[in-house]
Structure formats: C-alpha cells, structure tokens
Amino acid sequence: MQRRWVAGLVFAAGFLWGFCWLMLVAGKIIVDFYRMGFEPETYEPATPNIMAFVPPLAIAGGFYLVNLFDVLIAQQRKARVWREEAYNLAMDDLR
C-alpha cells in the first residue's frame, strides 16, 4: 500500500522464517503426540520442550511488531510531507 517493496520483502521474509520455524517445532510435537497414540506399546515419547517455542515465536512476533512501527513511522513521514506541500500551495495562493 505504501509502495515500499524492499521493506515489505524484508519484513515478510523475516516473519515467514520465524513462522515456518514455529510450525516445524509445533509439527514435531504433534507428530510425537499422534505417534504415542497409534503406537502406545512401542513408542517411548520424549518430554516436549516448551522452551523450543520461544525463539521462533520471538522472531516472528518481533518482525511483526517492528513492521507495525515501521509502517506507522513511514505513514507519519508521508503525512508530514503532504502537509508541508499543502501549506506551501496555500501560501502561494495567498501571494
């Protein structure tokens, strides 16, 4: 929407990297859960490491929040330029 393609690609790639990593961690736990249900006699489940969720969640969430602030700052910068141009046009009309 702001036509800032490079920033958009950087934020999208970072978020997707963290999100895919998060889905891999969750997928491993889900596979272990179902394997335990289908092979209860032969499968020895490992205790799920809940702390494995923290790094990918922090990366995905961090990129998301930084992206929100970046969009806000860029929009404020554009609005400031627009206001200055509108002010200059109005002053030219008064002269």
GIGI-V354933 format. One record per residue. RES is the residue in one letter. SS is DSSP state (A for helix, B for strand, O for the rest). OMEGA is omega in whole degrees, 0 to 359 (NA if undefined). Layout:
res = <RES | RES>
ss = <SS | SS>
omega = <OMEGA | OMEGA>
This chain:
res = <M | Q | R | R | W | V | A | G | L | V | F | A | A | G | F | L | W | G | F | C | W | L | M | L | V | A | G | K | I | I | V | D | F | Y | R | M | G | F | E | P | E | T | Y | E | P | A | T | P | N | I | M | A | F | V | P | P | L | A | I | A | G | G | F | Y | L | V | N | L | F | D | V | L | I | A | Q | Q | R | K | A | R | V | W | R | E | E | A | Y | N | L | A | M | D | D | L | R>
ss = <O | O | O | O | A | A | A | A | A | A | A | A | A | A | A | A | A | A | A | A | A | A | A | A | A | A | A | A | A | A | A | A | A | A | A | A | A | A | O | O | O | O | O | O | O | O | O | O | O | O | O | A | A | A | A | A | A | A | A | A | A | A | A | A | A | A | A | A | A | A | A | A | A | A | A | A | A | A | A | A | A | A | A | A | A | A | A | A | A | A | A | A | A | A | O>
omega = <180 | 181 | 175 | 190 | 183 | 178 | 179 | 179 | 180 | 181 | 179 | 180 | 179 | 179 | 181 | 177 | 179 | 181 | 179 | 177 | 178 | 179 | 176 | 178 | 179 | 179 | 178 | 180 | 179 | 178 | 177 | 180 | 181 | 177 | 178 | 180 | 183 | 180 | 187 | 183 | 188 | 186 | 176 | 185 | 173 | 177 | 181 | 179 | 182 | 180 | 177 | 178 | 188 | 182 | 180 | 178 | 178 | 179 | 181 | 179 | 178 | 178 | 180 | 181 | 178 | 177 | 179 | 179 | 179 | 178 | 179 | 181 | 179 | 179 | 177 | 178 | 178 | 180 | 178 | 178 | 181 | 179 | 179 | 178 | 179 | 178 | 180 | 177 | 179 | 179 | 177 | 179 | 179 | 183 | NA>
